[in-house]
Amino acid sequence: MKTLNNKILFATLFILFVLLSLFTDDFFSVENLYDVINNYSMLMILACGLFIVLLSGGIDISFPAITIITQYIMISFISQFDVGLFAALLISLGSGVLLGFVNAVIVNRLNVPSIIITISTLNIFYGALLYITKGIWLYDFPQWFQEEMILFKQVSAEGVEYGFSFQAILACAAVLITWLLTNKLSLGRQIYALGGSKDSASRIGFNIFKLHLLAYGYMGLMSGLAGIVQAYTVQSVAPDSLLGYELTVLAAVVLGGASLSGGRGTLAGTVMGVALLAIIQNGLNLLNVSSYWQTVITGGIIILSISATALGQRNSRGI
């Protein structure tokens, strides 16, 4: 079933790639592809975090607020103290993990659906952020944080500089760490088992509380990483910049084949789900489709893709 879903996603990606290359002038250009990678790096990072939470049988809606909070903490600190990039990473990642642990503790101790808990913490985190910051935007970034960081820099015939950008580096790091967790560590197998059946995982002897800390703490870690990417990309921090973004990330992960009931999904599917969403939205922009219709078309393509996967799975089971 995993293979089938990935094949359908890959075929859909290939068809869209060919069609957009034929019907738009700029889709296959170096500048456009480079912009897509940079602009959707944050989505890729957050999708990796949410993928782990969904595998564990939970769901986290609060990560947009966690991402913004980590940005405020990180930017406020590096604007006052010349600590450098490494310290900025530690501050943002550490803040995200701590807030993720808050979700984990509440979900584990109250033993209620995680969606209810994280919707509540989303509002609590946002409310506290607005109260403390008074809704003020941040623009005062240190000079070193404003400089473009590109490895293996090249210049296209049109004069566009491109290469392995800072955003792409962090997105690749997120994918690599998630792959190691789910494919090479026993903790990854325990996360799958927890999502498959919490009672069975408990009877086997798995520490459910530690697994909850891992899943939601990892979501917090990815939120902190995404916060750095967004702040670096847009060079500003706004308290309401990610309102509603949780639905976009959830759509990408579910589109990649992750089950909302837990215990099923692949990282490859998640990566392709993000890529599919990015290509759809970028292609619609290049085709000058109205933003109102973009939402409708994106939703329709997601439903068709998921329906095709579900139908294929039913046929393979002979249902």
C-alpha positions in Angstrom: 0.0 0.0 0.0 2.9 2.4 0.8 4.5 1.6 -2.5 1.2 2.2 -4.3 0.6 5.5 -2.7 4.1 6.7 -3.5 3.8 5.5 -7.1 0.6 7.5 -7.5 2.2 10.6 -6.0 5.3 10.3 -8.2 3.1 9.9 -11.3 1.0 12.9 -10.4 4.2 15.0 -9.8 5.6 13.9 -13.1 2.5 14.8 -15.0 2.2 18.2 -13.4 5.9 18.9 -14.0 5.5 18.1 -17.7 2.3 20.1 -18.1 3.6 23.2 -16.4 6.9 23.0 -18.3 4.8 23.0 -21.6 2.2 25.6 -20.7 4.3 28.1 -18.8 7.5 29.9 -19.8 9.1 30.2 -16.4 8.3 27.0 -14.5 11.4 25.1 -15.6 13.7 28.1 -15.2 16.5 28.1 -12.7 15.2 31.2 -10.9 11.7 29.7 -10.4 12.8 26.3 -9.2 15.3 27.9 -6.8 12.5 30.2 -5.5 10.2 27.2 -5.0 12.8 25.3 -3.0 13.5 28.3 -0.8 9.9 29.3 -0.3 8.7 25.8 0.6 11.6 24.8 2.8 9.6 25.8 5.9 6.6 23.6 4.8 9.0 20.7 4.3 10.5 21.1 7.8 7.1 21.4 9.5 5.7 18.5 7.5 8.6 16.3 8.9 7.6 17.2 12.4 3.9 16.6 11.9 4.6 13.3 10.2 6.2 12.0 13.4 3.2 13.2 15.5 0.7 11.5 13.1 2.7 8.3 13.2 2.4 8.3 16.9 -1.4 8.4 16.7 -1.7 12.1 17.6 -2.1 15.4 15.9 -0.6 18.8 16.7 -2.4 22.0 15.7 -0.3 24.3 17.9 2.9 24.4 15.9 2.3 27.7 14.0 2.2 29.4 17.4 5.3 27.6 18.6 7.1 28.6 15.4 6.3 32.3 15.9 7.2 32.2 19.6 10.6 30.7 18.8 11.2 33.4 16.2 10.4 36.1 18.8 12.7 34.6 21.4 15.5 34.0 18.9 15.4 37.4 17.2 15.0 39.3 20.4 18.1 37.6 21.8 20.4 37.9 18.8 19.4 41.5 18.3 20.7 42.4 21.7 23.7 40.0 22.0 26.2 39.1 19.3 26.1 35.4 19.8 26.2 34.1 16.2 24.2 31.6 14.1 25.0 28.5 16.2 23.6 30.1 19.4 20.6 31.3 17.4 19.9 27.7 16.3 20.2 26.5 19.9 17.8 29.2 21.2 15.2 28.6 18.6 15.4 24.8 18.7 15.4 24.7 22.5 12.4 27.0 22.8 10.5 24.8 20.4 11.3 21.6 22.1 10.2 23.0 25.5 6.8 24.1 24.1 6.5 20.7 22.4 7.1 19.0 25.8 4.2 21.1 27.2 1.9 19.5 24.7 3.3 16.0 25.4 2.8 16.3 29.1 -0.8 17.5 28.8 -1.8 14.9 26.2 -0.3 12.1 28.2 -1.6 13.1 31.6 -5.1 14.1 30.6 -5.5 11.2 28.1 -7.9 13.1 25.9 -7.7 13.5 22.1 -4.6 15.4 21.2 -6.4 17.6 18.7 -8.4 19.1 21.5 -5.3 19.7 23.6 -3.3 21.3 20.8 -6.1 23.5 19.6 -6.3 24.8 23.2 -2.5 25.3 23.5 -2.6 27.0 20.0 -4.9 29.7 21.5 -3.0 29.8 24.8 0.4 30.3 23.0 -1.0 32.8 20.6 -2.8 34.7 23.3 0.3 34.9 25.5 2.5 35.9 22.6 0.1 38.8 21.7 -0.1 39.9 25.3 3.7 40.0 25.8 4.7 41.4 22.4 1.6 43.7 22.0 1.5 42.6 18.4 4.8 44.4 17.5 6.6 43.3 14.4 10.4 42.7 14.6 12.7 44.0 11.9 15.9 44.7 13.7 18.1 41.8 12.6 21.8 41.6 13.0 23.8 42.1 9.8 25.1 38.6 9.6 21.5 37.2 9.7 20.6 39.4 6.7 23.4 38.2 4.5 22.5 35.6 1.9 24.1 32.3 2.6 24.6 30.0 -0.5 26.9 27.1 -0.9 28.3 26.2 -4.3 27.0 29.5 -5.7 26.4 29.7 -9.5 25.2 32.4 -11.8 22.7 31.6 -14.5 22.7 33.1 -18.0 20.0 35.6 -16.8 22.3 36.7 -13.9 20.4 34.9 -11.2 22.6 33.6 -8.3 21.6 30.1 -7.1 23.1 27.2 -5.2 22.5 25.3 -2.0 20.8 27.9 0.0 20.5 28.2 3.8 16.8 27.3 3.7 17.5 24.2 1.6 20.3 23.1 3.9 18.0 23.2 6.9 15.2 21.4 5.0 17.5 18.7 3.9 18.8 18.4 7.5 15.2 18.0 8.7 14.5 15.2 6.2 17.7 13.4 7.0 17.1 13.5 10.8 13.5 12.3 10.3 14.7 9.5 8.0 17.2 8.4 10.6 14.6 8.4 13.3 12.0 6.4 11.4 14.2 4.0 9.6 17.4 3.5 11.6 16.4 3.9 15.3 14.3 1.6 17.4 12.5 4.7 18.7 11.1 5.0 15.2 9.6 1.5 15.3 8.2 2.3 18.7 6.5 5.4 17.3 4.9 3.3 14.6 3.8 0.8 17.2 2.3 3.5 19.4 0.3 4.8 16.5 -0.9 1.4 15.5 -2.2 0.5 18.9 -1.5 2.4 22.1 -2.7 -0.4 24.3 -0.6 -3.0 22.5 2.5 -0.7 22.8 1.9 -0.3 26.5 1.5 -4.1 27.0 4.8 -4.7 25.2 6.5 -2.5 27.7 7.1 0.7 25.7 7.2 3.9 27.8 4.2 5.8 26.4 5.1 9.0 28.2 8.6 9.1 26.7 7.2 8.4 23.2 4.8 11.3 23.6 7.7 13.5 24.7 9.6 12.4 21.6 6.8 12.9 19.1 5.6 16.4 20.4 9.2 17.4 21.3 10.2 16.6 17.8 7.4 18.7 16.4 8.7 21.5 18.6 12.2 21.0 17.3 11.0 21.2 13.7 9.0 24.3 14.6 12.1 26.0 16.0 14.0 25.1 12.8 11.1 26.4 10.6 11.1 29.6 12.6 14.7 30.3 11.7 14.0 29.6 8.0 11.0 31.9 7.9 12.7 34.7 9.8 15.7 34.5 7.5 13.6 34.3 4.3 11.2 37.3 5.0 13.5 39.2 7.3 10.6 40.1 9.6 8.6 38.5 12.4 4.9 39.0 12.7 2.6 37.5 15.4 -0.1 36.5 13.0 2.0 35.4 10.0 1.3 31.7 10.3 -2.4 31.8 11.2 -4.1 28.9 9.4 -0.8 27.4 8.2 -1.5 24.2 10.2 -4.0 23.2 7.6 -1.5 23.6 4.7 1.0 21.4 6.5 -1.6 18.8 7.5 -2.8 18.7 3.9 0.8 18.0 2.6 1.4 15.2 5.1 -2.0 13.5 4.6 -1.5 13.9 0.8 1.7 12.0 1.3 -0.1 9.0 2.7 0.2 9.5 6.5 -2.9 8.2 8.3 -4.8 10.5 10.7 -5.4 7.4 12.8 -1.7 6.8 13.3 0.8 4.1 12.6 1.0 4.4 8.8 2.9 6.6 6.4 6.3 7.0 4.9 8.8 9.9 4.8 9.1 9.6 1.0 5.4 10.1 0.7 5.5 13.1 3.0 8.4 14.7 0.9 6.4 14.0 -2.3 3.2 15.4 -0.7 5.1 18.7 0.1 6.5 18.8 -3.4 3.1 18.2 -5.0 1.5 21.0 -3.0 4.5 23.4 -3.8 4.3 22.6 -7.5 0.5 23.1 -7.6 0.6 26.4 -5.9 3.6 27.6 -7.9 2.1 26.5 -11.2 -1.2 28.2 -10.5 0.7 31.5 -9.7 2.5 31.2 -13.0 -0.8 30.6 -14.8 -2.2 33.8 -13.2 -5.0 31.9 -11.6 -7.0 34.0 -9.1 -6.0 33.4 -5.5 -9.6 32.5 -4.7 -9.7 29.8 -7.3 -6.2 28.5 -6.3 -7.7 27.4 -3.0 -10.5 25.5 -4.7 -8.2 23.9 -7.3 -5.6 22.9 -4.7 -8.3 21.3 -2.5 -9.8 19.5 -5.5 -6.5 18.0 -6.6 -5.7 16.9 -3.1 -9.1 15.1 -2.9 -8.6 13.4 -6.3 -5.1 12.3 -5.3 -6.2 10.9 -2.0 -9.3 9.2 -3.6 -7.1 7.6 -6.2 -4.8 6.2 -3.5 -7.7 4.9 -1.4 -9.4 3.3 -4.4 -6.1 1.6 -5.4 -5.7 0.3 -1.8 -9.2 -1.1 -1.8 -8.7 -2.8 -5.2 -5.4 -4.3 -4.0 -7.2 -5.8 -1.0 -10.0 -7.1 -3.3 -12.7 -5.1 -1.6 
